[in-house]
């Protein structure tokens, strides 16, 4: 009898087969193969605050290496709650309304798994961070999507389309601002319209705010939970990864009313149980003492955003405004190209730069497959070399 593990038959359950591989793994492999600069994956190449790193090192040597409490160390939960209160006037009880997770991705997955029933609908705006769709599939819920729309040199929410997409089975709306991959930051008018829709239709809202500190050009992040009627229906997700340049630490958190956090915890505790004990006091320190470091990092990223955007424009692409995050998106059509997937697969070998097609973040791929996402969260010398290589796009036309 043939061995079922080697017979060639697909064993992955059908709802997860579309997520068996990711474009990030493919582009990273191509970047390594061709010695390309990887502007595809959104991780910084500079460490976070030195004092934070030292606290983590000291915690390891002092024996903080066993399971922390299931909800996270009290010192971190208290720091998260205090930071939220100081910056936004939002108050969360650290013992019951703050949950430490293994990165924001786990918080997102646990929120959907713990709060959306099979057969209910979860409404996403597209482009969407790729883990949203996978989490909906894991939960057995149904994914519905509404695209952002073009406005001037950027993108905006189509609240009327979102309203039309809500049905009697819609349970949850997932919101992401600052937005990955477009760099859009929703203004108060858009967020107010979202809040009114959520309250009117009694929707739960999962608000992914991992880039909350990375907003540019004098803008201010507005937490969705701060708007009327939203505190009681919103699970807010954030993390240390993008705030303190520690994507490998995987320290995230979910915040919200106890009855919602209980649902998130019910799923989370059987996924990873706990994580990152020596990193938790370090992140607590950073949230409490490293606001100047955050401001400096944000200014540096804003400068890099402008530098890369100008370079992409000079290389012949149409560049969209990026008001936050690590990313800027560009349109290939001025180069006579319309297939971003093919373009990104060729790019590492052609000029030695890797990027990601925006179409991997959407259901309606045909409408988005002319756009490419580039990350600018890299050292100056890396971006300078990438820009020099991008000049080859014009030469290769």
Beta strands, then each sheet from edge to edge (+ up, - down):
strand 1: 37-38
strand 2: 98-101
strand 3: 121-126
strand 4: 142-147
strand 5: 149-151
strand 6: 154-156
strand 7: 170-176
strand 8: 204-208
strand 9: 234-239
strand 10: 252-255
strand 11: 318-319
strand 12: 327-331
strand 13: 353-354
strand 14: 356-357
strand 15: 371-375
sheet 1: 1+ 13+
sheet 2: 2+ 10- 9+ 8+ 7+ 3+ 4+
sheet 3: 5+ 6-
sheet 4: 11+ 12- 15+ 14-
end
